[in-house]
Each structure stands twice: as structure tokens, then as C-alpha cells.
């Protein structure tokens, strides 16, 4: 009898799963709407140069982070899985930054030693 009760308890534990409140999803949807509005306002007010692109990229990264964390359930995953998914793109960005700085060095060195093209 005790074995049957233990088996029933295990079965109930396996069928239950974590449910997130709808309030969380509505809050994130609202934040995405606000961030999209801010992104639109950057173009509406005619901002130019680095300020424009910085704001657009910041809003884009915030929206992507919210989507990944909540709608793709990354906020509730193990830390190892988070590192496995997020660390490679971050390392690619670091390496791209290193290549950009090196390309600037190579360009300036060539201009210094070979001069500008006629």
C-alpha cells in the first residue's frame, strides 16, 4: 500500500509544471511596446550620428534581452545553459572589436610608411 502511495506521489510530481503568471508576460509586452516607441522616436526627432545609432542599438539589445529572458524562458534555465547560449556571441563581439582596432592600426601604419594614395 505504501508503495502505491509513493508511486502516486511521484506521478503527481512529474505532471505538475511551473506556470508563470500572465501579469509577467503582459508587463514584458508593455515594456517591449515602450522600447519600440522610444526606438521610433529616435527617428522621429531626427537624431543623427553616434547618438542615433547608440540609442537604436541600446533599445534593440534591451528588447532582445527581454524576449530571450522571458518568452524563451532563459531566465529560468540553468546557468550552464545560459553560458552555453550567450557566451559564444559575446566572445564573437569581443573578437570583432579586437579586429577593428587592429585594422585601424594597420591602416595608420600603411599610411605612415607608404603615404596616401595619389
C-alpha positions as CSV (number, residue, x, y, z in Angstrom):
1,X,0.0,0.0,0.0
2,X,2.8,2.4,0.9
3,X,4.5,1.6,-2.4
4,X,1.3,2.6,-4.3
5,X,1.0,5.9,-2.5
6,X,4.7,6.7,-3.1
7,X,4.2,5.9,-6.8
8,X,1.1,8.1,-7.0
9,X,3.0,11.0,-5.3
10,X,5.8,10.7,-7.8
11,X,3.3,10.7,-10.7
12,X,1.7,13.9,-9.4
13,X,5.1,15.5,-9.0
14,X,6.0,14.7,-12.6
15,X,2.8,16.0,-14.1
16,X,3.0,19.4,-12.3
17,X,5.0,22.1,-14.1
18,X,5.9,25.6,-13.4
19,X,3.4,28.2,-14.7
20,X,4.4,31.9,-15.0
21,X,1.7,34.5,-14.2
22,X,0.1,36.2,-17.1
23,X,1.0,39.5,-15.4
24,X,4.7,38.9,-16.2
25,X,4.0,38.4,-19.9
26,X,1.8,41.5,-20.1
27,X,4.4,43.6,-18.3
28,X,7.1,42.4,-20.7
29,X,4.8,43.1,-23.7
30,X,4.2,46.6,-22.3
31,X,8.0,47.2,-21.9
32,X,8.6,46.0,-25.5
33,X,6.0,48.4,-26.7
34,X,7.6,51.3,-24.8
35,X,11.1,50.4,-26.0
36,X,9.8,50.2,-29.6
37,X,8.2,53.6,-29.2
38,X,11.4,55.0,-28.0
39,X,13.2,53.5,-31.0
40,X,10.7,55.1,-33.3
41,X,11.0,58.4,-31.6
42,X,14.8,58.4,-32.2
43,X,14.0,58.6,-36.0
44,X,11.0,60.9,-35.5
45,X,13.1,63.6,-33.7
46,X,15.8,63.2,-36.4
47,X,18.7,62.4,-34.2
48,X,21.9,61.8,-36.2
49,X,25.4,60.4,-35.8
50,X,26.6,58.2,-32.9
51,X,23.8,59.3,-30.6
52,X,21.2,57.9,-33.0
53,X,23.0,54.6,-33.6
54,X,23.8,54.2,-29.9
55,X,20.2,54.6,-28.9
56,X,18.9,52.3,-31.6
57,X,21.4,49.6,-30.6
58,X,20.6,50.0,-26.8
59,X,16.9,49.7,-27.4
60,X,17.4,46.7,-29.7
61,X,19.6,44.9,-27.1
62,X,17.1,45.6,-24.3
63,X,14.2,44.2,-26.4
64,X,16.2,41.2,-27.4
65,X,17.2,40.6,-23.8
66,X,13.6,40.7,-22.6
67,X,12.5,38.4,-25.4
68,X,15.2,35.8,-24.7
69,X,14.8,36.0,-20.9
70,X,11.0,35.8,-20.6
71,X,9.5,34.5,-23.8
72,X,12.2,31.9,-24.4
73,X,12.3,31.1,-20.7
74,X,16.1,31.7,-20.4
75,X,15.6,33.4,-17.0
76,X,14.6,30.1,-15.5
77,X,17.3,27.9,-17.1
78,X,20.5,26.6,-15.5
79,X,23.5,28.9,-15.5
80,X,25.5,26.4,-17.6
81,X,22.9,26.5,-20.4
82,X,22.8,30.3,-20.2
83,X,26.6,30.4,-20.6
84,X,26.4,28.0,-23.5
85,X,24.0,30.1,-25.4
86,X,25.1,33.7,-24.5
87,X,28.8,33.4,-24.1
88,X,29.8,32.5,-27.8
89,X,28.1,35.6,-29.3
90,X,29.6,37.8,-26.7
91,X,33.1,36.4,-27.5
92,X,32.5,36.9,-31.2
93,X,31.7,40.6,-30.4
94,X,35.0,40.8,-28.4
95,X,37.0,39.3,-31.3
96,X,35.3,41.6,-33.8
97,X,36.3,44.6,-31.6
98,X,39.8,43.4,-31.5
99,X,39.9,43.0,-35.3
100,X,38.5,46.5,-35.8
101,X,41.2,48.0,-33.5
102,X,43.9,46.0,-35.3
103,X,42.6,47.1,-38.7
104,X,42.8,50.8,-37.7
105,X,46.4,50.2,-36.6
106,X,47.3,48.5,-39.9
107,X,45.7,51.4,-41.9
108,X,47.5,54.0,-39.9
109,X,50.8,52.1,-40.3
110,X,50.4,51.8,-44.0
111,X,49.6,55.5,-44.4
112,X,52.6,56.4,-42.3
113,X,55.1,54.3,-44.2
114,X,53.7,54.3,-47.7
115,X,51.9,57.6,-47.7
116,X,48.4,58.5,-49.0
117,X,47.4,57.3,-52.5
118,X,47.9,60.0,-55.2
